[in-house]
Amino acid sequence: MAVTKRTSGRKRTTTLQAPRLDAVDPQDVRPGDADRLLDRESHDAESFDGLDLSDRDLEGSSFTECVLRGLQLGGTRFRGSRFIDTVVLDSFAPALAAPRTTWRAVRIERPRWGSAELFDAELEQVEISGGKIDYLNLRESQLTDVVIEGCSIGELDLGGVRADRVALRDCRIGTLDVTRADLVDVDLRSSSFDAVTGLEGLRGVVVDDGQLALLAPLLAAQLGIVVA
């Protein structure tokens, strides 16, 4: 039986809880009308392939059971948009503006994103696999049942996030920022990091022996311990 601990009002157990993901595979989608890709529009069971949506305003849009494939999203504005039961494949965005968005039951494969601003967002049952992201800003977001796998991320900003059942698997991370993060059942094993900012925010994560050895000098410096 797992032993429950309480820290800052949140339950933490000695048994790691893995992310709970359902398969996301929209069926019977029909080709969408690119001219209807406007702000505040709702799209259900539609597919959009190979479109250049650079600098388009899609704020407040909604995509439910959709397939978004090969989209150019440089400067596209998604503030407040919703993605539900949707697949996003091979997207390209030098700068992706998607703050305060909702992502629920979403599969993202092979993203090529430069600066991805997803701060103050809600991610639930989200899987991101493959690809390369220079800067992924999830600051102040809510993450529940999220898996990021096989990604190269220059900087992953989890400052102030509230995360439950999150796993980073086989990722290469340059800088991980967990300043003021509230993490429960967050699995960092098998991923590599060059630097970690906000070490106190690591409370609630699981690391492997190799990662602990890399973190030891940073933890010693944080606690004022001199190793001679």
matplotlib code that plots the C-alpha trace (Angstrom):
import matplotlib.pyplot as plt

x = [0.0, 1.3, 2.1, 0.5, 2.4, 1.2, 3.2, 1.8, -1.7, -1.2, -1.2, 2.1, 2.5, 5.6, 4.2, 4.7, 1.5, 2.0, 0.1, -3.2, -3.7, -6.5, -5.8, -6.5, -7.5, -10.2, -12.3, -14.6, -13.0, -13.8, -11.6, -12.0, -12.6, -9.4, -11.5, -13.3, -10.1, -10.9, -11.0, -13.8, -14.8, -15.6, -14.4, -15.6, -14.3, -12.4, -8.9, -6.6, -3.5, -0.4, -1.8, 0.3, -1.5, 1.4, 0.3, -3.4, -5.6, -7.3, -7.8, -10.7, -11.0, -12.1, -10.9, -12.7, -11.9, -9.8, -6.6, -4.1, -1.2, 1.8, 0.6, 2.8, 2.1, 4.7, 3.1, -0.3, -2.3, -4.2, -4.8, -7.7, -8.3, -9.4, -8.1, -10.1, -9.6, -7.4, -4.1, -1.5, 1.2, 4.4, 3.6, 6.2, 6.3, 9.2, 7.0, 3.8, 1.5, -0.9, -1.3, -4.4, -5.3, -6.9, -5.5, -7.5, -6.9, -4.4, -1.6, 1.2, 3.8, 7.1, 6.6, 9.2, 8.7, 11.0, 9.4, 6.2, 4.3, 1.8, 1.8, -1.3, -2.7, -4.5, -3.1, -4.9, -4.2, -1.7, 1.2, 4.0, 6.4, 9.5, 10.5, 12.4, 11.3, 13.7, 11.7, 8.6, 6.9, 4.4, 4.7, 1.7, 0.0, -2.0, -0.6, -2.5, -1.6, 1.0, 3.8, 6.6, 8.7, 11.7, 11.8, 14.8, 13.9, 16.3, 14.5, 11.5, 9.9, 7.7, 7.9, 4.8, 3.1, 0.8, 1.5, 0.0, 1.2, 3.6, 6.5, 9.4, 10.8, 14.0, 14.1, 17.1, 16.5, 18.9, 17.6, 14.7, 13.1, 10.9, 10.9, 7.8, 6.5, 4.0, 4.8, 3.2, 4.1, 6.4, 8.8, 12.1, 13.9, 15.6, 15.8, 18.9, 19.3, 22.2, 21.0, 18.1, 16.7, 14.6, 15.8, 13.3, 10.6, 11.9, 10.0, 7.7, 9.8, 11.3, 14.9, 17.3, 20.8, 22.6, 20.4, 20.9, 24.7, 24.4, 22.1, 24.2, 26.6, 23.6, 21.8, 25.0, 25.4, 21.7, 22.1, 25.5, 27.3, 31.0, 32.4, 36.2]
y = [0.0, 3.4, 5.7, 9.1, 12.3, 15.8, 18.8, 22.2, 20.8, 18.3, 14.5, 12.8, 9.0, 6.8, 5.0, 6.8, 7.2, 7.1, 9.4, 8.0, 8.4, 7.3, 6.7, 9.7, 8.8, 10.9, 9.0, 10.0, 13.4, 15.5, 18.1, 21.4, 24.8, 26.9, 30.0, 29.2, 29.2, 32.4, 33.5, 32.3, 29.6, 26.0, 23.0, 19.4, 16.2, 18.2, 17.8, 20.6, 19.5, 21.4, 24.9, 28.0, 29.8, 32.2, 35.4, 34.3, 35.3, 32.1, 33.3, 31.6, 28.9, 25.4, 22.1, 18.9, 15.5, 17.1, 16.2, 19.1, 17.9, 19.8, 23.3, 26.3, 28.2, 31.0, 33.9, 32.2, 33.5, 30.8, 32.7, 31.1, 28.4, 24.8, 21.5, 18.5, 14.9, 16.2, 15.1, 17.7, 16.2, 17.7, 21.3, 24.1, 27.3, 29.7, 31.4, 29.9, 32.1, 29.9, 31.2, 30.3, 27.5, 24.2, 20.9, 17.9, 14.4, 15.7, 13.9, 16.1, 14.4, 15.7, 19.4, 21.8, 24.9, 27.7, 29.8, 28.1, 30.3, 28.0, 29.8, 29.8, 26.8, 23.6, 20.3, 17.1, 13.7, 15.2, 13.3, 15.1, 12.9, 13.5, 16.8, 19.7, 22.7, 25.6, 27.1, 25.6, 28.1, 26.3, 28.8, 28.9, 26.1, 23.1, 19.7, 16.5, 13.2, 14.5, 12.6, 14.2, 11.6, 11.6, 15.4, 17.8, 20.9, 23.8, 25.3, 23.9, 26.5, 24.8, 27.8, 28.0, 25.0, 22.6, 19.2, 15.7, 12.5, 13.9, 12.0, 13.2, 10.1, 9.9, 13.7, 16.0, 19.1, 22.1, 24.0, 22.9, 25.7, 24.5, 27.7, 27.7, 24.5, 22.3, 18.8, 15.4, 12.1, 13.7, 11.2, 12.6, 9.3, 8.6, 12.2, 14.4, 18.0, 20.4, 22.8, 23.0, 26.3, 26.6, 23.4, 23.7, 23.0, 19.5, 18.3, 15.6, 14.3, 11.0, 10.8, 8.0, 7.4, 9.1, 12.2, 12.4, 12.4, 15.3, 17.2, 16.6, 19.6, 21.9, 20.7, 21.1, 24.7, 25.4, 24.2, 25.9, 22.6, 22.7, 19.5, 19.3]
z = [0.0, -0.8, 2.0, 1.6, 2.5, 2.6, 1.3, 0.8, 1.0, -1.8, -1.5, -2.4, -2.3, -2.3, -5.3, -8.6, -10.6, -14.3, -16.8, -17.9, -21.6, -23.9, -27.6, -29.7, -33.3, -34.9, -37.3, -40.2, -40.6, -43.6, -45.4, -43.7, -45.4, -45.0, -45.5, -42.3, -40.3, -38.5, -34.9, -32.7, -35.2, -34.2, -36.2, -35.6, -37.3, -39.9, -41.4, -42.4, -44.4, -45.5, -45.0, -44.4, -41.6, -40.7, -39.0, -39.0, -36.1, -34.7, -31.2, -29.4, -32.1, -31.2, -32.8, -31.7, -33.2, -35.9, -37.7, -38.3, -40.5, -41.9, -40.9, -41.1, -37.9, -37.8, -35.9, -35.8, -32.8, -30.8, -27.5, -25.7, -28.3, -27.5, -28.9, -27.9, -29.1, -31.8, -33.5, -34.6, -36.9, -38.3, -37.5, -38.0, -36.1, -35.6, -33.0, -31.7, -29.7, -27.8, -24.2, -22.1, -24.5, -23.6, -24.8, -23.8, -25.2, -27.8, -29.6, -31.0, -33.2, -34.6, -33.8, -35.1, -32.9, -32.1, -29.3, -28.2, -25.7, -24.0, -20.6, -18.4, -20.4, -19.4, -20.7, -19.9, -21.4, -23.9, -25.6, -27.4, -29.2, -31.4, -32.9, -31.7, -29.6, -28.9, -26.0, -24.5, -22.1, -19.9, -17.1, -14.7, -16.6, -15.3, -16.5, -15.9, -17.5, -19.9, -21.7, -23.6, -25.3, -27.6, -27.9, -28.0, -26.0, -25.6, -22.6, -20.8, -18.6, -15.9, -13.6, -11.4, -13.0, -11.2, -12.5, -11.8, -13.5, -16.0, -17.6, -19.7, -21.5, -23.5, -23.9, -24.3, -22.3, -22.3, -19.3, -17.1, -15.0, -12.1, -10.1, -7.8, -9.5, -7.6, -8.9, -8.0, -9.7, -12.2, -13.8, -15.2, -15.6, -18.9, -19.9, -19.8, -18.6, -19.0, -16.3, -13.7, -12.4, -9.2, -7.6, -4.7, -7.4, -7.9, -4.8, -6.1, -9.0, -9.6, -11.0, -11.7, -10.2, -13.1, -12.9, -9.1, -9.6, -12.0, -9.6, -6.6, -7.1, -7.8, -4.7, -2.6, -3.8, -3.1, 0.5, 1.0, 1.3, 0.4, -1.1, -0.6]

ax = plt.figure().add_subplot(projection="3d")
ax.plot(x, y, z, "-o")
ax.set_aspect("equal")
plt.show()
